[in-house]
Amino acid sequence: MKKRFLPFALIACLAATALPLTACTDTQEENVLRIASWDEYIDEGGADSYVEGSRALYEEFEDWYFEQTGKRITVDYVPLQDNETMYNKIKMGDRYDLLCPSEYMIMKLAAEDMIQKLPSSFFDPSLDNNYYVRNVSDYIQKEVFERTEMTDGSKLSEYTAGYMWGSTGFVYNPEKISADEVKRWSVLTNEAYVRKITAKDNVRDSYFAGLGMYYEAELLALKTRLNDGAITLESYKKQLSEKMNDSSVGTMSEVQKLLEKMRGNLYGLETDEGKLDIVTGRFDVSYQWSGDAVYTLDMGEDDEITDEPLALEYCIPEAASNLWFDGWVLMKDANVDAATAFINFLSIPENVVRNMYYIGYTSCIAGDEVFSYVEETYGADETEEAPVSYDLSYFFGDGHQLLTSEDQTRRQLFAQYPTRDTIDRLVVMKPFDRETNERANRMWNTIK
């Protein structure tokens, strides 16, 4: 990624005393904002920040909040390992004001009445500090959140403020495997690439890949019907979602057979190590989340890691893939004012850019300043011989076309912002109920 520095003036440093979480009064508790999120999922400041020498954004929020409200706040930012860890900690009694779970966990927490709806005032664009509602992409808010129903019939948008979003797909070495082959989920069981592929070491992502293999021919035929005008886009998306969320006993049994075959063909299952191992040539294909894909593609260009630049690429299977997102939600009895202020603080364009730069994932926030950052990072420079036009209007609004190099249509830019026709085949994963979750875990444990 290219790096530039924003003009940055720190708000006057105001001494704030950290308040203990134990043995404190009710008044003190109100001054602590407890946030549970993921490790390395916010700009921590310092030399690696977009703004060198800055502090962590959650520390800067404390000063910003005081300036806006005249109230002191201390942020207790707790990084957790994964959604299941977060869920278990909450079930055991841990209390947070603000959480940043993934889409299926948001639905699960809402169904179990562990989170509350965002206040209506949060969505009022006339309020000065409501940066989220003024800057969130229409695609995220209107096409994803407002069209995703919770189990009680309410909309996801009532509970969630989007943070980061993306897809899942294959990072691959085009010198070792063709793009046509990684367009198919069946590459995971292709014996021509035995011990040359990795997949995710978790039940949900692997089961989703198994569904992709199981329904691949059917979904490709469905896509042909869409292209021929035989079905509407709405009908196509509905059928796609039904297939890629099928957790019936019979389907899971068939998917298990495919996953067993996949497991025998893989180099291994991984969570993070695949990002480096594919760069060093240990294998040629890795099933990854889009943000990790960007990091992996960046590493392939790092001469401190590899002797020769390695132009890895990112492909989203043609049949279907996952549209994932992480969003901010309020727990019951949360400090609503401080928690929603934190969401809005992170939605200030300068802070959005800082987070995207630091963690490599794609923000749900749009706006001209974010587009300028994307253009600066991936736009063609004056030496580019044959730049191509990349349409980002679906995310940033009409007229947002980016001139970029042809290879970026398969690399970092594509991983961060898939084309409009690509996102039409992305599916939001829904939560398993208790019985299905237990059945899926038993299946996965036999495969691992």
C-alpha positions in Angstrom: 0.0 0.0 0.0 1.1 3.6 -0.7 1.4 5.7 2.4 0.6 9.4 2.9 0.1 11.4 6.1 -3.0 13.4 7.0 -2.6 16.8 8.5 -3.1 15.9 12.1 -3.6 18.1 15.1 -4.1 16.3 18.4 -7.0 17.7 20.5 -5.6 19.2 23.7 -4.3 16.5 25.9 -6.5 16.2 28.9 -5.4 14.0 31.8 -7.9 11.2 32.4 -7.6 8.9 35.4 -8.2 5.3 34.5 -11.0 3.9 36.7 -10.8 0.4 37.9 -13.4 -2.1 36.9 -13.5 -3.8 40.2 -14.7 -2.5 43.6 -16.0 0.7 42.1 -19.1 2.7 42.6 -22.0 3.0 40.1 -20.8 6.5 39.2 -17.4 5.2 38.3 -18.9 2.4 36.2 -20.7 5.0 34.0 -17.3 6.5 33.1 -15.9 3.3 31.7 -16.7 2.2 28.2 -16.0 -1.6 27.8 -15.6 -2.6 24.2 -15.0 -6.2 22.9 -13.6 -6.6 19.5 -10.8 -8.5 17.6 -7.1 -8.3 18.0 -5.3 -5.8 15.7 -8.7 -4.6 14.5 -8.3 -0.9 15.1 -5.5 1.6 14.5 -3.2 1.3 17.5 -1.1 4.4 16.6 2.7 4.6 16.6 5.0 4.0 13.7 2.7 1.7 11.9 -0.2 4.1 11.8 -1.4 6.1 8.8 -0.6 9.1 11.0 2.8 8.4 12.4 3.2 9.2 16.1 -0.5 9.1 16.8 -2.1 7.2 19.7 -4.5 4.4 19.5 -7.9 5.5 18.2 -9.7 4.3 21.3 -7.3 6.5 23.4 -7.9 9.5 21.2 -11.7 8.9 21.5 -11.4 9.7 25.2 -10.2 13.2 24.5 -12.7 13.7 21.6 -15.6 12.6 23.8 -14.6 15.0 26.6 -14.4 17.9 24.1 -17.9 17.0 22.7 -19.7 16.3 25.9 -17.6 17.7 28.8 -17.6 14.2 30.4 -14.6 12.0 31.1 -14.6 8.5 29.7 -12.1 5.7 30.0 -12.1 3.0 27.3 -11.4 -0.6 28.2 -10.8 -2.1 24.8 -10.7 -5.9 25.1 -9.5 -7.9 22.1 -10.9 -11.4 21.8 -10.0 -14.4 19.6 -13.2 -15.2 17.7 -17.0 -14.9 17.8 -17.4 -18.1 19.8 -15.0 -16.8 22.5 -17.0 -13.6 22.6 -20.2 -15.5 23.0 -18.9 -17.8 25.7 -17.5 -14.9 27.7 -20.9 -13.1 27.6 -22.7 -16.3 28.6 -20.3 -16.6 31.6 -21.3 -13.1 32.7 -18.7 -10.8 31.1 -20.3 -7.4 30.5 -19.5 -5.0 27.7 -21.1 -1.9 26.4 -20.1 -2.4 22.7 -19.4 -5.5 20.7 -18.0 -6.0 17.2 -19.3 -9.5 16.2 -19.7 -11.0 12.7 -23.0 -11.2 10.9 -24.2 -14.6 12.1 -23.2 -13.9 15.7 -25.1 -10.6 15.6 -28.2 -12.5 14.6 -27.6 -15.1 17.3 -27.1 -12.5 20.0 -30.3 -10.7 18.9 -32.3 -13.9 18.9 -31.2 -14.6 22.5 -32.0 -11.1 23.6 -28.4 -10.2 24.5 -28.2 -7.0 22.5 -30.5 -4.0 22.0 -31.5 -1.9 19.0 -29.6 1.2 18.2 -31.5 4.4 19.3 -33.5 6.2 16.6 -31.4 9.3 17.3 -28.3 7.4 16.0 -29.8 7.5 12.5 -30.7 11.2 12.4 -28.4 12.8 9.8 -29.2 16.3 11.0 -27.2 15.8 14.3 -23.7 17.2 14.0 -21.8 14.2 15.3 -23.8 11.4 13.6 -20.9 10.6 11.2 -22.0 7.0 10.7 -25.4 7.6 9.2 -24.1 10.4 6.9 -21.1 8.3 5.7 -22.1 4.7 5.6 -22.3 3.2 2.0 -25.8 3.0 0.6 -24.9 -0.5 -0.6 -24.1 -1.7 3.0 -27.0 0.1 4.7 -29.8 -0.3 2.1 -28.9 -3.4 0.1 -27.4 -5.5 2.9 -28.5 -4.4 6.4 -32.0 -3.3 5.5 -32.7 -6.4 3.5 -31.4 -8.9 6.1 -34.1 -10.0 8.5 -33.5 -11.1 12.0 -35.4 -14.1 13.5 -38.0 -11.7 15.0 -38.7 -10.1 11.7 -36.8 -6.9 12.5 -34.1 -5.6 10.2 -30.4 -6.1 10.8 -30.0 -2.3 10.3 -31.9 -1.7 13.5 -29.3 -3.5 15.6 -26.0 -3.0 13.7 -23.6 -0.2 12.6 -21.3 -1.7 10.0 -17.6 -1.7 10.7 -15.7 -3.9 8.1 -17.1 -6.1 5.3 -15.8 -8.3 2.6 -15.9 -11.7 0.8 -14.3 -15.1 1.0 -12.3 -16.5 -1.9 -9.1 -18.0 -3.0 -5.7 -16.4 -3.0 -3.6 -18.3 -5.6 -0.3 -18.3 -7.4 -1.2 -17.8 -11.1 2.1 -19.3 -12.2 1.1 -22.6 -10.6 -2.7 -22.8 -11.1 -5.1 -21.2 -13.6 -7.8 -18.7 -12.8 -10.4 -20.9 -14.4 -9.7 -23.7 -11.8 -9.9 -21.4 -8.8 -13.3 -20.1 -10.0 -14.7 -23.5 -8.9 -15.2 -24.7 -5.4 -14.3 -28.1 -6.6 -10.6 -27.1 -6.7 -10.6 -28.0 -3.0 -11.0 -31.7 -4.0 -9.0 -31.6 -7.2 -6.3 -34.3 -6.8 -4.0 -32.5 -9.2 -3.4 -30.0 -6.4 -3.0 -32.5 -3.5 -1.1 -30.8 -0.6 -1.1 -27.5 -2.5 -4.3 -26.0 -0.9 -5.4 -24.8 2.5 -8.8 -24.1 4.0 -10.1 -22.5 7.1 -9.9 -24.2 10.5 -13.4 -23.5 11.5 -16.7 -25.2 11.0 -18.7 -22.3 9.5 -16.4 -21.3 6.7 -15.5 -24.9 5.9 -19.2 -25.9 5.8 -19.9 -23.0 3.5 -17.2 -24.2 1.2 -18.7 -27.7 1.3 -22.1 -26.2 0.3 -20.3 -24.5 -2.5 -19.0 -27.8 -3.8 -22.3 -29.6 -3.2 -24.5 -27.1 -5.0 -21.9 -25.8 -7.5 -23.5 -27.2 -10.7 -27.0 -26.1 -9.6 -25.9 -22.6 -8.7 -24.0 -22.1 -12.0 -27.1 -23.2 -13.9 -29.1 -20.7 -11.8 -26.7 -18.0 -12.7 -27.1 -18.9 -16.4 -30.9 -18.5 -16.0 -30.3 -15.0 -14.5 -28.1 -14.0 -17.3 -30.6 -15.3 -19.9 -33.4 -13.2 -18.2 -35.4 -16.3 -17.1 -35.4 -15.2 -13.5 -35.1 -11.9 -11.7 -32.1 -10.8 -9.7 -34.3 -10.9 -6.5 -35.3 -14.5 -7.2 -31.7 -15.4 -8.0 -30.5 -14.0 -4.7 -33.3 -15.7 -2.7 -32.5 -19.1 -4.2 -28.8 -18.6 -3.7 -29.3 -17.7 -0.1 -31.5 -20.8 0.5 -28.9 -23.1 -1.0 -25.9 -21.6 0.8 -27.7 -21.7 4.1 -29.0 -25.2 3.8 -28.2 -27.0 7.1 -30.7 -29.8 6.8 -29.6 -33.3 8.1 -29.5 -34.8 4.6 -27.5 -31.9 3.0 -25.1 -31.8 5.9 -24.5 -35.6 5.6 -23.6 -35.1 1.9 -21.5 -32.1 2.5 -19.6 -34.1 5.2 -18.5 -36.5 2.5 -17.1 -33.7 0.4 -15.3 -32.1 3.3 -13.7 -35.5 4.2 -12.5 -35.7 0.6 -11.3 -32.1 0.8 -9.5 -32.7 4.1 -7.5 -35.6 2.5 -6.5 -33.3 -0.4 -5.4 -30.3 1.6 -2.0 -29.2 2.7 -3.7 -28.3 6.0 -6.3 -26.3 7.9 -5.2 -22.9 9.1 -6.4 -19.6 10.5 -3.5 -17.1 10.1 -0.4 -19.0 9.0 -1.6 -19.4 5.5 -0.9 -15.8 4.8 2.8 -16.3 5.0 3.1 -19.9 3.8 1.6 -19.2 0.3 4.1 -16.3 -0.2 7.0 -18.6 0.6 5.7 -21.2 -1.9 4.7 -23.9 0.6 1.4 -24.2 -1.2 -0.4 -22.5 -4.2 -4.0 -21.9 -3.1 -5.4 -20.6 0.1 -9.1 -20.1 1.1 -9.1 -16.7 2.8 -11.2 -13.7 4.0 -10.7 -10.8 1.7 -8.9 -8.6 4.3 -6.4 -11.4 4.9 -6.1 -11.8 1.1 -5.1 -8.1 0.8 -2.4 -8.6 3.4 -1.1 -11.8 1.7 -1.0 -10.1 -1.7 0.9 -7.2 -0.1 3.4 -9.6 1.4 4.0 -11.2 -1.9 5.4 -7.8 -3.1 7.6 -7.4 0.0 11.3 -7.9 -0.8 12.1 -8.6 2.8 9.9 -11.7 2.7 10.5 -13.0 -0.8 13.6 -12.8 -3.0 11.4 -12.2 -6.1 8.1 -10.3 -6.2 5.2 -12.7 -6.2 2.1 -11.4 -8.0 -0.5 -13.5 -6.2 -4.2 -13.0 -7.2 -7.6 -13.2 -5.6 -10.6 -15.1 -7.0 -14.2 -15.4 -5.8 -15.9 -18.6 -7.0 -18.3 -18.1 -9.8 -21.1 -20.2 -8.2 -21.4 -18.2 -5.0 -19.4 -17.1 -2.0 -19.8 -15.5 1.4 -20.6 -11.8 2.1 -19.3 -11.3 5.6 -19.3 -8.2 7.8 -18.5 -7.2 11.3 -20.7 -4.6 13.0 -21.0 -2.7 16.2 -23.9 -3.7 18.5 -25.0 -2.5 21.9 -25.4 -5.0 24.8 -28.3 -4.6 27.2 -27.7 -2.0 29.9 -24.9 -0.4 27.7 -23.7 3.1 28.1 -25.6 4.0 25.0 -24.4 7.6 24.6 -20.7 6.8 24.9 -21.0 3.6 22.8 -22.8 5.3 19.9 -20.3 8.2 20.2 -17.5 5.7 19.7 -19.1 4.3 16.6 -19.5 7.8 15.2 -15.9 8.7 16.1 -14.7 5.7 14.1 -16.9 6.8 11.2 -15.1 10.2 10.8 -13.5 9.8 7.4 -10.0 10.5 8.7 -10.4 7.7 11.2 -11.9 5.4 8.6 -8.8 5.8 6.5 -6.6 5.1 9.5 -8.3 1.9 10.3 -8.4 0.7 6.7 -4.7 1.4 6.4 -3.7 -0.2 9.7 -5.7 -3.5 9.4 -6.1 -3.9 5.6 -9.8 -4.6 5.7 -12.6 -2.6 3.9 -14.7 -0.2 5.9 -18.5 0.0 5.5 -18.0 3.7 5.4 -17.9 5.5 2.0 -17.4 9.2 1.2 -15.1 11.2 -1.0 -12.2 11.1 1.4 -12.3 7.3 1.6 -12.6 7.1 -2.2 -9.5 9.4 -2.5 -7.6 7.0 -0.2 -8.6 4.1 -2.4 -7.7 6.0 -5.5 -4.3 7.0 -4.1 -3.6 3.4 -3.0 -4.8 1.5 -6.2 -5.2 4.2 -8.9 -3.0 4.0 -12.0 0.0 6.4 -12.0 1.3 8.4 -15.0 3.6 5.5 -16.0 0.7 3.0 -16.5 0.5 2.2 -20.2 -3.1 0.9 -20.5 -5.1 1.8 -17.4 -8.6 0.3 -17.1 -11.8 1.9 -15.6 -13.0 0.2 -12.4 -16.6 1.1 -11.4 -17.0 1.8 -7.7 -20.3 3.6 -8.0 -22.3 0.9 -6.3 -20.4 1.6 -3.1 -19.4 5.3 -3.3 -22.2 6.7 -5.4 -22.6 7.7 -9.0 -19.6 8.9 -10.9 -17.0 7.1 -8.8 -14.9 5.5 -11.5 -11.3 4.5 -10.7 -8.5 4.3 -13.3 -6.3 1.4 -12.3 -3.9 -1.1 -13.6 -5.4 -4.2 -15.3 -3.8 -6.5 -12.7 -5.6 -4.8 -9.9 -8.9 -6.1 -11.2 -7.6 -9.5 -9.9 -5.6 -8.3 -6.9 -5.9 -6.0 -3.9 -8.5 -3.6 -5.4 -10.8 -6.5 -6.4 -10.4 -8.1 -3.0 -11.4 -4.9 -1.2 -14.1 -3.9 -3.6 -15.5 -6.7 -5.8 -17.3 -5.7 -9.0 -21.0 -5.1 -8.9 -21.8 -8.4 -10.8 -19.6 -10.3 -8.4 -21.3 -9.1 -5.2 -24.6 -10.2 -6.6 -23.5 -13.8 -6.0 -22.4 -13.2 -2.4 -24.5 -14.6 0.4 -24.8 -13.7 4.1 -24.4 -16.7 6.3 -27.2 -17.1 8.9 -26.7 -18.5 12.4 -27.2 -22.2 13.2 -29.8 -23.0 15.8 -28.6 -25.0 18.9 -29.4 -28.4 17.4 -27.8 -27.6 14.1 -24.7 -26.1 15.7 -24.2 -29.2 17.8 -24.6 -31.4 14.7 -22.2 -29.3 12.7 -19.6 -29.3 15.4 -19.8 -33.1 15.7 -19.4 -33.4 11.9 -16.4 -31.0 11.9 -14.7 -32.8 14.8 -14.7 -36.1 12.8 -13.2 -34.3 9.8 -10.4 -32.4 11.6 
